Amino acid sequence: MLNMPGRRHALAGGRIEINRKETKSMDSVDSTPYKMKQSLEKGRALLRLSEIERLMKAKRIIVPPLARRTLTQMCEEGAFETAGNKPTSLGWLVYEDSFWKWVRELDGT
């Protein structure tokens, strides 16, 4: 065991004491990935166009489902709210709530 004054943390059933100065420097290094993970968890879900196509087929939203070119055009024209105004390295990413809002508008509700 380390015998340094400061906070105590449990590790493998034992106790380790960490110096507060070390903890502050570790927090500044580790906080960025944690904040990024936290912001992604709180963020809105994104769907790829392939998932939208799959949902349209599975839920029979529009039969036959819209072509990929049509979905791409809809993204470019702003029918769906997308992550950015152009395709990402993964292609167009559409916010899930935006897609379902569009589906509800088809029904007129």
Secondary structure, 3 states (H helix, E strand, C coil): CCCCCCEEEEECCEEEEECHHHHHHHHHHHHHHHHHHHHHHHCCCEEEHHHHHHHHHHCCCCCCCCCHHHHHHHHHHCCCCECCCCCECCECEEEHHHHHHHHHHHHCC
